[in-house]
């Protein structure tokens, strides 16, 4: 090879090597620290900057998922690329604030990339911590047999699923938890999910306190699931990125637009079969068995997401008015739910009382409350109304809000406006009043049976009981038989009966085939002694019981 030609080739090789060495991506993180000052400041951001002259690939981010969650602007999903001299904003959320101890107040997040320095560190500083912890312990049985391999779930403040325990061979569990109040549930294959205190519906679950350096005992008694032929399953997804969510609770509730509430528990009545629950698994899947062939709503709740309902269009449905019920008559699959992100990273609280129409269908159970920003219209944190007509919504950022309360079958109700700021972090005395008409004064058309609370109650001698029979939607909808003749001329057979506290039938107020409409019956109790009684409305596929109190 001629010398000059060899020299040219050598120069080309050196030039290519120089270009290779010079053309490199270079990640800079600015600022290089995120800081969380208090419970109202649990979001911070930084920028990923490509200071190199070739494409920067962000491969992964290493952090403690028990403490933090991370998102990127424009909903970018890892891995992604950053062009030279371009930036991507990264948001860091302090989710697990309840688990931060003193040793966790300084931390580091690592960003892995194809640049000169990988991983690139991002410092984390937390200015507060929690060092008060208690113990929750107990046993799980089915009547008398201890149940091993039962998972116990713990929802901090009734919202955040922060930990779980598993029972041993003797049915015993024990776990250390941050001090606070919890909703607690038990789940085992082949058994029905149950919440403390002995309810199948998270709406009715009681908060259990865990105190510092103390042990709280919570026992469960579970019932087997005898029928495995009817269920609903699917995935729970982030409505923006379509990624699966790895934890949360699923509620499957009977109904089309007004779900039937649970009947009174006790020896004379059947066990409540209108609400079933399950949990989102780490892969984003859920599966919940039901006992009755019927129509159901499917609801999902996950940490830092707004609650959502299944609908046929596959949209994120925060409000029940946009939900579609599902006929569960076999093992259904692919019933996916999309949830919207909840950006309530604050520490404000709003509390007050609920007011319902005089003849409310189901009392104060089953009410969901959401906070709406007055300035932006964004929805924030949620919680459930309690059966004593009280509510409390937590974790609100600074801002001005109104609370929206929703209850199946009624138009949404709105509170007065209130402000959370540094001088006023908690607001009490709010009132939310439901109405039987919407904002255009159009009466609400129920799509299911309604049994109203008697009025007055307590009463002396006589009281009024009202109920509603819906317009039948189709023959397919009314697929059950109450007797050999479930209906005559499309009118269902309706019975309304009075029972004493022992379950003895005392009198029948209604026993007729009735068309759709609203009805009012007077119960004359002049021949009965003072005490507690029950009235039961029954028709094809529907049973509901309410309590009345006679005082003479």
Secondary structure per residue as TSV (DSSP state, phi and psi in degrees):
chain	resnum	aa	ss	phi	psi
A	1	X	-	360.0	129.7
A	2	X	-	-58.3	147.9
A	3	X	H	-60.9	-42.9
A	4	X	H	-64.0	-40.0
A	5	X	H	-65.4	-39.8
A	6	X	H	-63.6	-40.2
A	7	X	H	-65.2	-40.0
A	8	X	H	-62.4	-44.9
A	9	X	H	-62.9	-37.8
A	10	X	H	-66.7	-39.3
A	11	X	H	-64.9	-40.0
A	12	X	H	-62.8	-42.1
A	13	X	H	-63.6	-43.6
A	14	X	H	-64.6	-38.5
A	15	X	H	-64.5	-43.6
A	16	X	H	-62.4	-39.5
A	17	X	H	-66.5	-38.4
A	18	X	H	-65.2	-43.0
A	19	X	H	-60.8	-42.3
A	20	X	H	-60.8	-40.6
A	21	X	H	-72.8	-35.5
A	22	X	H	-79.0	-40.9
A	23	X	-	-79.9	88.0
A	24	X	-	-136.2	145.0
A	25	X	-	-75.5	155.1
A	26	X	-	-146.4	114.0
A	27	X	E	-86.8	128.8
A	28	X	E	-121.8	133.1
A	29	X	E	-106.1	120.1
A	30	X	E	-138.9	126.1
A	31	X	S	-66.1	160.2
A	32	X	S	-92.6	17.7
A	33	X	E	-147.3	138.4
A	34	X	E	-109.1	147.0
A	35	X	E	-136.1	136.0
A	36	X	E	-116.9	108.6
A	37	X	-	-82.0	-37.3
A	38	X	S	-161.2	-174.6
A	39	X	T	-67.3	-18.8
A	40	X	T	-85.8	-9.4
A	41	X	-	-126.3	75.0
A	42	X	-	-113.3	19.2
A	43	X	E	-129.8	132.1
A	44	X	E	-142.3	160.4
A	45	X	E	-134.6	157.7
A	46	X	E	-146.4	172.6
A	47	X	E	-117.6	135.9
A	48	X	E	-95.8	114.9
A	49	X	E	-115.1	130.0
A	50	X	E	-93.7	99.8
A	51	X	-	-89.9	2.4
A	52	X	S	-85.8	-174.0
A	53	X	S	-115.3	18.4
A	54	X	S	-142.1	171.5
A	55	X	-	-64.4	131.4
A	56	X	E	-98.4	128.4
A	57	X	E	-104.5	122.0
A	58	X	E	-93.1	108.6
A	59	X	E	-86.3	-46.4
A	60	X	E	-162.5	165.9
A	61	X	E	-129.5	127.6
A	62	X	E	-102.3	119.8
A	63	X	-	-155.4	169.9
A	64	X	-	-85.9	106.7
A	65	X	T	-68.4	-14.9
A	66	X	T	-71.5	-23.4
A	67	X	T	-102.6	-41.7
A	68	X	E	-124.7	160.1
A	69	X	E	-132.5	154.8
A	70	X	E	-133.9	136.1
A	71	X	E	-133.0	164.8
A	72	X	E	-125.1	153.4
A	73	X	G	-59.5	152.8
A	74	X	G	60.1	21.5
A	75	X	G	57.3	35.7
A	76	X	-	-62.9	142.9
A	77	X	-	-116.4	138.9
A	78	X	S	-67.7	145.2
A	79	X	S	-78.7	156.8
A	80	X	E	-147.2	166.8
A	81	X	E	-110.6	151.6
A	82	X	E	-125.2	125.2
A	83	X	-	-69.9	158.1
A	84	X	T	-54.7	137.0
A	85	X	T	63.3	21.9
A	86	X	-	-112.8	166.9
A	87	X	E	-135.4	156.3
A	88	X	E	-133.0	130.1
A	89	X	E	-83.3	132.2
A	90	X	E	-115.5	128.9
A	91	X	E	-103.7	133.3
A	92	X	E	-116.3	125.6
A	93	X	E	-112.1	132.6
A	94	X	E	-90.8	91.9
A	95	X	-	-80.4	-49.0
A	96	X	-	-86.3	50.1
A	97	X	G	-61.0	-27.6
A	98	X	G	-73.1	-14.0
A	99	X	G	-104.2	-1.7
A	100	X	-	-73.5	119.2
A	101	X	-	-104.2	176.9
A	102	X	G	-58.2	-38.9
A	103	X	G	-68.9	-13.7
A	104	X	G	-96.1	-1.3
A	105	X	S	-72.6	-15.0
A	106	X	E	-122.0	127.9
A	107	X	E	-149.0	172.4
A	108	X	E	-138.9	134.8
A	109	X	E	-106.7	137.4
A	110	X	E	-113.9	132.0
A	111	X	E	-108.1	114.9
A	112	X	E	-89.5	134.3
A	113	X	E	-152.8	177.2
A	114	X	S	-99.7	18.4
A	115	X	S	-85.4	-167.4
A	116	X	S	-64.7	-41.2
A	117	X	S	-115.7	117.0
A	118	X	S	-145.3	129.5
A	119	X	S	-80.2	153.6
A	120	X	E	-94.7	127.5
A	121	X	E	-84.0	147.6
A	122	X	E	-126.8	116.5
A	123	X	E	-75.3	146.8
A	124	X	E	-125.3	130.3
A	125	X	E	-124.4	127.0
A	126	X	E	-118.9	124.0
A	127	X	S	-93.2	11.2
A	128	X	-	-147.5	164.3
A	129	X	-	-159.4	167.9
A	130	X	-	-124.7	117.1
A	131	X	-	-117.6	13.9
A	132	X	-	-104.4	116.2
A	133	X	E	-132.7	145.8
A	134	X	E	-128.8	-176.7
A	135	X	E	-120.1	135.4
A	136	X	E	-111.4	133.0
A	137	X	E	-149.7	161.2
A	138	X	E	169.8	-174.4
A	139	X	E	-125.6	155.5
A	140	X	E	-123.9	131.1
A	141	X	E	-138.7	162.1
A	142	X	E	-114.0	95.9
A	143	X	T	66.1	-77.9
A	144	X	T	-126.7	-14.7
A	145	X	E	-89.0	125.0
A	146	X	E	-63.1	142.8
A	147	X	-	-112.6	114.8
A	148	X	-	-85.1	172.6
A	149	X	S	55.2	30.4
A	150	X	-	-95.2	131.0
A	151	X	E	-92.8	129.3
A	152	X	E	-107.4	125.3
A	153	X	E	-105.8	142.5
A	154	X	E	-125.0	117.5
A	155	X	E	-105.1	107.5
A	156	X	E	-67.7	132.1
A	157	X	T	56.5	20.7
A	158	X	T	75.1	5.4
A	159	X	T	-124.7	-48.5
A	160	X	E	-95.2	119.3
A	161	X	E	-78.4	96.5
A	162	X	E	-99.1	-19.9
A	163	X	E	-165.6	169.9
A	164	X	E	-151.5	157.1
A	165	X	E	-129.9	161.9
A	166	X	E	-127.1	135.0
A	167	X	-	-73.9	151.1
A	168	X	-	-90.6	-167.3
A	169	X	T	-62.7	-24.2
A	170	X	T	-93.9	7.8
A	171	X	S	79.1	12.4
A	172	X	E	-98.2	144.6
A	173	X	E	-136.3	158.4
A	174	X	E	-156.2	138.1
A	175	X	E	-151.4	145.8
A	176	X	E	-94.8	130.1
A	177	X	E	-132.8	154.1
A	178	X	E	-61.8	146.8
A	179	X	S	-59.4	137.4
A	180	X	E	158.8	-169.5
A	181	X	E	-108.5	142.6
A	182	X	E	-136.1	145.9
A	183	X	E	-95.2	132.7
A	184	X	E	-124.8	138.1
A	185	X	E	-136.7	156.9
A	186	X	E	-124.0	137.0
A	187	X	E	-136.0	134.0
A	188	X	-	-149.1	140.0
A	189	X	T	-55.7	132.7
A	190	X	T	85.3	2.1
A	191	X	B	-128.7	159.1
A	192	X	-	-84.9	133.0
A	193	X	-	-61.2	134.6
A	194	X	E	-132.8	145.7
A	195	X	E	-113.0	153.7
A	196	X	T	-76.6	123.8
A	197	X	T	-111.7	97.0
A	198	X	T	53.2	48.4
A	199	X	B	-131.5	152.5
A	200	X	S	-95.8	-1.3
A	201	X	-	-118.1	120.6
A	202	X	G	-57.1	-28.0
A	203	X	G	-58.5	-32.4
A	204	X	G	-97.4	0.9
A	205	X	-	-66.0	145.4
A	206	X	-	-96.8	139.5
A	207	X	-	-71.1	136.5
A	208	X	E	-115.3	128.5
A	209	X	E	-86.2	135.1
A	210	X	E	-115.4	121.0
A	211	X	-	-108.7	156.7
A	212	X	T	-60.4	132.7
A	213	X	T	56.9	33.4
A	214	X	-	-136.8	160.9
A	215	X	E	-114.8	125.8
A	216	X	E	-105.6	127.7
A	217	X	E	-98.5	125.3
A	218	X	-	-131.7	110.1
A	219	X	-	-101.6	153.4
A	220	X	E	-130.0	145.4
A	221	X	E	-123.7	115.1
A	222	X	-	-106.3	156.2
A	223	X	-	-117.4	138.3
A	224	X	B	-66.8	148.9
A	225	X	-	-92.0	107.7
A	226	X	-	-80.4	-28.0
A	227	X	-	-112.7	117.4
A	228	X	-	-111.6	24.8
A	229	X	S	-99.0	-7.0
A	230	X	-	-132.9	120.3
A	231	X	E	-157.5	168.7
A	232	X	E	-133.5	138.2
A	233	X	E	-144.5	164.0
A	234	X	E	168.9	-156.9
A	235	X	E	-124.2	154.1
A	236	X	E	-109.7	124.3
A	237	X	E	-126.0	149.8
A	238	X	E	-70.5	127.2
A	239	X	T	-67.1	-20.8
A	240	X	T	-87.0	-59.8
A	241	X	T	-91.4	-13.3
A	242	X	-	75.7	7.9
A	243	X	-	-76.1	152.3
A	244	X	B	-78.7	146.4
A	245	X	-	-95.0	141.7
A	246	X	-	-103.8	3.0
A	247	X	-	-160.6	158.3
A	248	X	-	145.6	-177.7
A	249	X	E	-120.9	146.3
A	250	X	E	-114.8	134.0
A	251	X	E	-119.5	125.2
A	252	X	E	-113.2	114.2
A	253	X	E	-125.0	131.2
A	254	X	E	-60.2	144.2
A	255	X	-	139.6	166.4
A	256	X	S	-107.4	-62.2
A	257	X	S	-124.4	-20.8
A	258	X	S	-128.0	91.5
A	259	X	-	-62.4	141.1
A	260	X	-	-65.6	137.1
A	261	X	-	-88.1	165.5
A	262	X	-	-65.8	140.2
A	263	X	-	-72.6	166.0
A	264	X	-	-61.4	134.7
A	265	X	-	-79.8	141.1
A	266	X	S	156.5	176.4
A	267	X	T	-68.0	-28.2
A	268	X	T	-84.5	-17.5
A	269	X	S	-115.6	154.7
A	270	X	-	-69.0	154.5
A	271	X	-	-61.6	143.0
A	272	X	-	-59.2	127.9
A	273	X	-	-124.8	21.2
A	274	X	S	-101.9	-10.3
A	275	X	E	-132.0	130.0
A	276	X	E	-132.5	147.7
A	277	X	E	-131.6	158.0
A	278	X	E	-155.7	-175.2
A	279	X	E	-130.2	148.3
A	280	X	-	-74.7	129.1
A	281	X	-	-85.5	165.1
A	282	X	T	-56.5	-25.2
A	283	X	T	-88.2	5.8
A	284	X	S	89.1	-1.7
A	285	X	E	-90.0	156.2
A	286	X	E	-138.9	157.7
A	287	X	E	-153.8	123.1
A	288	X	E	-129.4	127.3
A	289	X	E	-89.9	145.8
A	290	X	-	-123.3	162.9
A	291	X	S	-98.8	-25.5
A	292	X	S	-114.5	143.6
A	293	X	-	-75.6	114.9
A	294	X	E	-168.4	179.9
A	295	X	E	-90.7	140.6
A	296	X	E	-140.2	148.0
A	297	X	E	-87.1	146.7
A	298	X	E	-118.0	122.1
A	299	X	E	-119.1	147.6
A	300	X	E	-130.9	141.6
A	301	X	E	-132.9	127.9
A	302	X	-	-140.2	152.0
A	303	X	T	-56.0	130.8
A	304	X	T	60.6	29.5
A	305	X	B	-131.7	148.4
A	306	X	-	-71.5	147.9
A	307	X	-	-62.1	152.6
A	308	X	E	-145.9	159.6
A	309	X	E	-120.0	151.5
A	310	X	-	-69.7	138.3
A	311	X	-	-141.1	156.6
A	312	X	T	-65.3	-26.2
A	313	X	T	-76.6	-10.8
A	314	X	-	74.8	26.9
A	315	X	-	-99.4	159.7
A	316	X	-	-71.7	121.1
A	317	X	-	-121.3	99.5
A	318	X	-	-77.5	-35.3
A	319	X	S	-104.4	146.6
A	320	X	G	-63.1	-25.3
A	321	X	G	-63.9	-20.7
A	322	X	G	-101.0	6.7
A	323	X	-	-87.4	153.8
A	324	X	-	-118.0	133.3
A	325	X	-	-82.3	160.6
A	326	X	E	-123.7	132.5
A	327	X	E	-79.3	112.3
A	328	X	E	-100.4	102.0
A	329	X	S	-128.0	6.1
A	330	X	S	-157.7	-168.7
A	331	X	E	-88.0	97.6
A	332	X	E	-84.0	146.7
A	333	X	-	-128.6	170.0
A	334	X	-	60.9	33.0
A	335	X	-	-95.8	83.0
A	336	X	-	-87.7	146.8
A	337	X	E	-121.0	139.9
A	338	X	E	-109.7	133.6
A	339	X	E	-117.0	144.7
A	340	X	-	-89.5	146.1
A	341	X	B	-65.1	137.8
A	342	X	-	-102.6	120.9
A	343	X	-	-103.8	30.5
A	344	X	-	-84.9	84.9
A	345	X	-	-111.1	64.9
A	346	X	S	-134.6	-163.3
A	347	X	-	-136.9	13.0
A	348	X	E	-77.2	158.4
A	349	X	E	-140.1	147.4
A	350	X	E	-133.7	130.1
A	351	X	E	-135.8	159.6
A	352	X	E	173.7	-151.9
A	353	X	E	-130.3	152.7
A	354	X	E	-103.7	148.1
A	355	X	E	-132.6	129.7
A	356	X	-	-113.3	164.3
A	357	X	-	-55.0	154.5
A	358	X	T	-55.0	-35.2
A	359	X	T	-113.0	65.2
A	360	X	-	-70.8	150.6
A	361	X	S	-71.3	-44.5
A	362	X	S	-133.5	12.3
A	363	X	T	76.0	-161.6
A	364	X	T	-92.6	6.8
A	365	X	T	-78.2	156.6
A	366	X	T	75.0	26.9
A	367	X	-	-105.5	128.0
A	368	X	E	-106.0	137.1
A	369	X	E	-119.1	138.3
A	370	X	E	-129.5	148.7
A	371	X	E	-96.2	134.8
A	372	X	E	-120.5	127.4
A	373	X	E	-67.8	129.9
A	374	X	T	-69.9	-34.2
A	375	X	T	-79.3	-35.9
A	376	X	T	-113.0	-18.6
A	377	X	-	79.2	1.2
A	378	X	-	-70.4	146.2
A	379	X	E	-93.3	142.8
A	380	X	E	-125.7	-153.0
A	381	X	E	-47.4	155.2
A	382	X	E	-129.0	166.0
A	383	X	E	-163.9	-179.9
A	384	X	E	-110.5	142.9
A	385	X	-	-72.7	149.5
A	386	X	-	-101.3	161.7
A	387	X	T	-72.5	-5.1
A	388	X	T	-97.1	16.5
A	389	X	S	73.4	17.8
A	390	X	E	-105.7	162.0
A	391	X	E	-150.1	160.8
A	392	X	E	-154.1	124.6
A	393	X	E	-111.8	125.3
A	394	X	E	-110.1	175.3
A	395	X	E	65.6	35.5
A	396	X	E	-87.4	135.8
A	397	X	-	-72.3	172.6
A	398	X	S	-61.2	141.2
A	399	X	E	153.6	178.4
A	400	X	E	-108.3	132.2
A	401	X	E	-134.6	166.3
A	402	X	E	-135.5	146.8
A	403	X	E	-95.4	137.5
A	404	X	E	-109.1	123.5
A	405	X	E	-108.0	134.0
A	406	X	E	-126.6	139.5
A	407	X	-	-139.3	131.0
A	408	X	T	-52.1	129.9
A	409	X	T	91.2	-8.2
A	410	X	S	-122.2	150.5
A	411	X	-	-62.7	153.4
A	412	X	-	-62.4	145.0
A	413	X	E	-113.8	148.6
A	414	X	E	-126.5	139.4
A	415	X	-	-83.9	173.2
A	416	X	-	-69.1	160.7
A	417	X	-	-76.0	151.3
A	418	X	E	-150.0	161.9
A	419	X	E	-124.1	134.5
A	420	X	E	-107.4	120.6
A	421	X	B	-143.9	-175.0
A	422	X	T	-65.0	-23.8
A	423	X	T	-94.7	-12.2
A	424	X	B	-145.6	81.9
A	425	X	-	-88.2	-7.7
A	426	X	E	-140.5	134.0
A	427	X	E	-122.1	133.0
A	428	X	E	-126.4	170.1
A	429	X	E	81.2	13.7
A	430	X	E	-72.5	150.4
A	431	X	E	-128.7	131.9
A	432	X	E	-122.5	121.4
A	433	X	E	-114.6	122.5
A	434	X	-	-83.0	153.9
A	435	X	-	-128.8	157.2
A	436	X	S	-84.3	-1.7
A	437	X	B	-123.3	155.4
A	438	X	-	-85.1	-171.8
A	439	X	T	-66.8	-16.3
A	440	X	T	-99.2	13.0
A	441	X	-	61.6	27.8
A	442	X	-	-89.6	131.0
A	443	X	B	-64.5	143.8
A	444	X	-	-72.8	129.7
A	445	X	-	-95.2	108.1
A	446	X	-	-70.1	148.1
A	447	X	S	-112.7	17.0
A	448	X	S	-154.6	171.0
A	449	X	-	-63.6	145.4
A	450	X	E	-131.1	128.8
A	451	X	E	-113.6	114.7
A	452	X	-	-82.6	157.5
A	453	X	-	-67.9	137.6
A	454	X	-	-62.6	155.4
A	455	X	B	-142.9	129.4
A	456	X	S	-76.1	164.6
A	457	X	S	-155.8	116.4
A	458	X	S	-64.1	163.4
A	459	X	B	-139.9	165.0
A	460	X	S	-123.4	110.2
A	461	X	S	82.4	-52.8
A	462	X	E	-142.3	151.6
A	463	X	E	-149.0	161.0
A	464	X	E	-106.6	132.6
A	465	X	E	-115.8	126.6
A	466	X	E	-117.0	148.9
A	467	X	E	-151.9	162.0
A	468	X	E	-125.5	135.0
A	469	X	E	-107.7	123.6
A	470	X	-	-77.5	164.6
A	471	X	-	-74.3	125.9
A	472	X	-	-59.6	134.9
A	473	X	-	-83.9	-35.6
A	474	X	-	-175.0	165.6
A	475	X	T	-62.5	-34.9
A	476	X	T	-64.0	-36.0
A	477	X	T	-66.3	-38.6
A	478	X	S	-96.6	68.2
A	479	X	-	-91.9	-6.0
A	480	X	-	-99.2	157.4
A	481	X	-	-109.5	129.8
A	482	X	S	-85.8	-30.4
A	483	X	S	-151.0	-166.7
A	484	X	S	-65.2	-23.8
A	485	X	-	-124.2	95.4
A	486	X	S	-71.8	-26.1
A	487	X	E	-152.0	156.2
A	488	X	E	-131.4	119.5
A	489	X	T	56.8	39.0
A	490	X	T	70.2	4.4
A	491	X	E	-96.4	126.7
A	492	X	E	-75.7	153.1
A	493	X	E	-77.5	124.2
A	494	X	E	-116.8	131.1
A	495	X	E	-125.6	140.4
A	496	X	E	-131.8	114.5
A	497	X	E	-127.7	156.0
A	498	X	E	-108.9	137.0
A	499	X	E	-128.4	153.6
A	500	X	E	-87.6	-178.8
A	501	X	T	-68.3	-17.9
A	502	X	T	-90.2	-3.8
A	503	X	-	94.0	7.9
A	504	X	-	-78.4	131.3
A	505	X	E	-72.6	127.6
A	506	X	E	-104.5	-42.9
A	507	X	E	-160.5	157.2
A	508	X	E	-111.7	122.9
A	509	X	E	-91.8	-33.3
A	510	X	E	-140.1	136.0
A	511	X	E	-154.2	76.5
A	512	X	E	-150.9	161.4
A	513	X	E	-86.7	114.9
A	514	X	E	-120.4	140.8
A	515	X	-	-76.4	170.1
A	516	X	S	-60.9	143.2
A	517	X	E	154.1	-177.2
A	518	X	E	-102.5	139.1
A	519	X	E	-131.6	153.0
A	520	X	E	-137.4	127.3
A	521	X	E	-127.8	136.0
A	522	X	E	-96.1	126.8
A	523	X	E	-100.2	112.1
A	524	X	E	-90.9	109.2
A	525	X	-	-106.3	23.4
A	526	X	T	-62.7	-24.3
A	527	X	T	-90.0	-0.4
A	528	X	S	-106.9	155.0
A	529	X	-	-82.2	161.0
A	530	X	S	-58.7	144.6
A	531	X	E	155.3	-170.9
A	532	X	E	-98.4	132.7
A	533	X	E	-131.6	168.8
A	534	X	E	-132.5	144.2
A	535	X	E	-121.4	138.9
A	536	X	E	-125.3	124.1
A	537	X	E	-99.6	131.5
A	538	X	E	-139.9	140.1
A	539	X	E	-153.7	-171.4
A	540	X	T	-61.5	114.2
A	541	X	T	74.4	9.8
A	542	X	E	-138.4	131.1
A	543	X	E	-143.6	131.9
A	544	X	E	-145.4	144.4
A	545	X	E	-126.1	139.6
A	546	X	E	-133.5	157.4
A	547	X	E	-98.8	141.1
A	548	X	E	-130.9	152.3
A	549	X	E	-122.6	121.5
A	550	X	E	-100.1	123.6
A	551	X	-	-126.1	120.4
A	552	X	-	-111.3	360.0
